[in-house]
């Protein structure tokens, strides 16, 4: 069987890379990874060597190349149905897909103002204010999923799913930028950060030798 190989950006900054990486870890199969530092003169050329889209992440599986975070998660869900990357219940699965797609395509104010940075904490109140509507929508999504389908565990649909992969970077953003949240939201974030895979990612991110000042633009 062909081994998986995933090409990702800097773990401290690449929210899109974190998402399918968590899914791969959840599936529980061995995989190789290549980390490409972001915002260097060589970054784009190195990524283009793996994907014509010129973006990370990229999953390589034999002759199959998948270069979008959600598409990679879907590919893994299809190849490993017993891993439960989507909820089994049709109604829960429909909601999980909907909120994952919303995260994939929306929340531009959150992305623009509260970028992912696992190397530091940042206190810029005007950036939090600019993302306030998106923050409120994220918290509402988490509350709705937990209220309706969260009885079987601490994650959005009880058991860990692609929906948690999609929102895991938001947990890091809320922490980096000091977003104040209620106790239920904090409990969900704590569950995400307690994942062994998440702990490994954060530890590796903090140990990376390269640093980017994302505030500098």
C-alpha positions in Angstrom: 0.0 0.0 0.0 1.3 3.5 -0.9 2.3 5.6 2.1 0.8 9.0 2.8 3.0 12.0 2.5 1.8 15.5 3.5 3.5 18.7 2.6 2.6 21.5 5.1 3.6 25.1 5.9 5.2 26.3 9.1 3.4 24.8 12.0 3.4 28.0 14.0 1.4 29.9 11.2 -0.3 27.5 8.8 -3.8 27.0 10.0 -4.8 25.2 6.7 -2.0 22.7 7.3 -3.1 21.9 10.8 -6.5 20.7 9.7 -5.7 17.7 7.5 -2.7 16.9 9.7 -5.0 16.3 12.6 -7.2 14.1 10.4 -4.2 12.1 9.4 -3.2 11.6 13.0 -6.8 10.5 13.9 -6.8 7.9 11.1 -3.8 6.3 12.8 -1.8 5.3 9.8 1.9 6.2 9.4 2.7 9.2 7.2 5.7 11.3 6.2 5.6 15.1 6.4 7.6 17.9 4.8 7.4 21.3 6.4 8.1 24.2 4.1 8.8 27.5 6.0 6.4 30.2 4.9 7.3 33.7 3.6 10.8 33.0 2.5 12.2 33.6 -1.0 12.1 29.9 -1.7 8.6 29.1 -0.3 6.6 29.4 -3.5 9.0 27.4 -5.7 9.2 24.6 -3.1 5.4 24.4 -2.9 5.0 24.4 -6.7 7.2 21.4 -6.8 4.4 19.5 -5.1 1.2 21.3 -6.2 0.3 23.4 -9.3 -2.0 25.5 -7.0 1.1 26.8 -5.2 -0.4 26.4 -1.8 -0.1 24.1 1.2 -1.2 21.6 2.5 -0.7 18.9 -0.2 -1.4 15.2 0.4 0.5 12.8 -1.8 -0.7 9.2 -1.9 0.9 7.2 -4.6 -0.3 8.9 -7.9 -3.0 10.8 -6.0 -2.4 14.5 -5.2 -4.9 16.4 -3.1 -4.1 20.1 -2.4 -7.0 21.5 -0.3 -7.5 21.0 3.4 -11.1 20.0 3.3 -10.6 17.9 0.2 -7.8 16.0 2.0 -10.0 15.4 5.0 -12.7 14.1 2.7 -10.2 11.8 0.9 -9.1 10.4 4.3 -12.7 9.9 5.4 -13.5 7.9 2.2 -10.4 5.7 2.5 -10.8 5.1 6.2 -14.5 4.9 6.9 -14.0 3.1 10.2 -12.1 6.1 11.6 -15.3 8.0 12.0 -14.0 11.3 10.6 -17.7 12.2 9.9 -20.5 11.5 12.4 -22.4 8.3 11.6 -25.8 9.9 12.2 -27.1 11.5 9.0 -28.4 14.7 10.6 -25.2 15.2 12.6 -23.1 14.5 9.5 -25.1 17.1 7.5 -24.5 19.7 10.2 -20.8 18.7 10.5 -20.3 19.1 6.7 -22.2 22.5 6.8 -20.2 24.0 9.5 -16.9 22.7 8.1 -17.7 24.2 4.7 -18.6 27.5 6.4 -15.3 27.5 8.2 -13.6 26.6 4.9 -15.1 29.5 2.9 -16.0 32.2 5.4 -14.9 34.1 8.5 -12.7 36.6 6.5 -12.6 39.1 9.3 -11.3 36.5 11.7 -8.7 35.3 9.3 -7.6 38.8 8.4 -7.3 40.1 12.0 -6.6 37.2 14.2 -4.1 35.2 12.2 -2.6 32.0 13.6 0.6 32.4 15.6 1.6 29.7 18.0 4.9 31.4 19.1 3.4 34.2 21.1 0.3 35.9 22.6 -0.8 39.2 21.1 -3.0 41.9 22.7 -4.4 44.2 20.0 -8.0 45.1 21.1 -8.9 46.7 17.8 -8.2 43.5 15.9 -10.4 41.5 18.3 -13.1 44.2 17.8 -12.8 43.9 14.0 -13.4 40.2 14.2 -16.2 40.3 16.8 -19.0 39.2 14.5 -17.0 36.2 13.3 -16.0 35.3 16.9 -19.7 35.4 17.9 -20.6 33.2 15.0 -17.9 30.6 15.8 -19.1 30.4 19.4 -22.7 30.0 18.3 -21.7 27.2 15.9 -19.8 25.4 18.7 -22.7 25.8 21.1 -25.3 24.6 18.6 -23.3 21.5 17.6 -22.5 20.6 21.3 -26.1 21.1 22.4 -27.5 19.0 19.6 -24.9 16.3 19.1 -22.3 16.5 21.8 -23.5 13.9 24.3 -21.0 11.2 23.4 -17.8 13.2 24.1 -16.2 16.6 24.5 -16.0 17.5 20.8 -18.5 19.3 18.5 -20.3 16.1 17.7 -19.3 14.2 20.8 -16.6 12.1 19.1 -13.7 13.8 17.2 -14.5 14.6 13.6 -13.5 16.7 10.6 -15.5 19.5 12.1 -13.0 19.7 15.0 -10.1 19.6 12.5 -11.6 22.6 10.7 -12.1 24.6 13.9 -8.9 23.6 15.8 -6.9 26.6 14.4 -9.6 28.9 15.7 -8.9 27.6 19.2 -5.3 28.6 18.7 -6.4 32.0 17.4 -8.6 32.7 20.4 -5.8 31.8 22.7 -3.1 33.8 20.9 -5.3 36.9 20.8 -6.8 36.7 24.2 -10.4 36.3 23.1 -12.6 36.0 26.2 -15.0 33.1 26.0 -17.6 31.5 28.3 -17.0 28.3 30.3 -18.6 25.9 27.8 -16.5 27.4 24.9 -13.4 27.1 27.1 -14.2 23.5 27.8 -14.4 22.7 24.1 -11.1 24.5 23.5 -9.5 22.6 26.3 -10.6 19.3 24.8 -9.0 20.3 21.5 -5.7 21.3 23.1 -5.7 18.1 25.2 -5.5 15.9 22.0 -2.1 14.2 21.8 -1.9 15.2 18.2 -2.6 18.9 19.0 0.0 18.8 21.8 2.6 17.5 19.3 1.7 20.1 16.7 2.0 23.0 19.2 5.3 21.7 20.7 6.7 21.4 17.2 5.5 24.8 16.2 7.2 26.5 19.2 10.4 24.6 18.4 10.6 25.7 14.8 13.8 27.7 14.1 12.1 30.3 11.8 9.9 33.1 13.0 7.7 35.4 10.9 6.4 38.7 12.1 2.8 38.4 10.8 1.9 41.8 12.2 4.4 43.4 9.8 2.3 42.2 6.8 
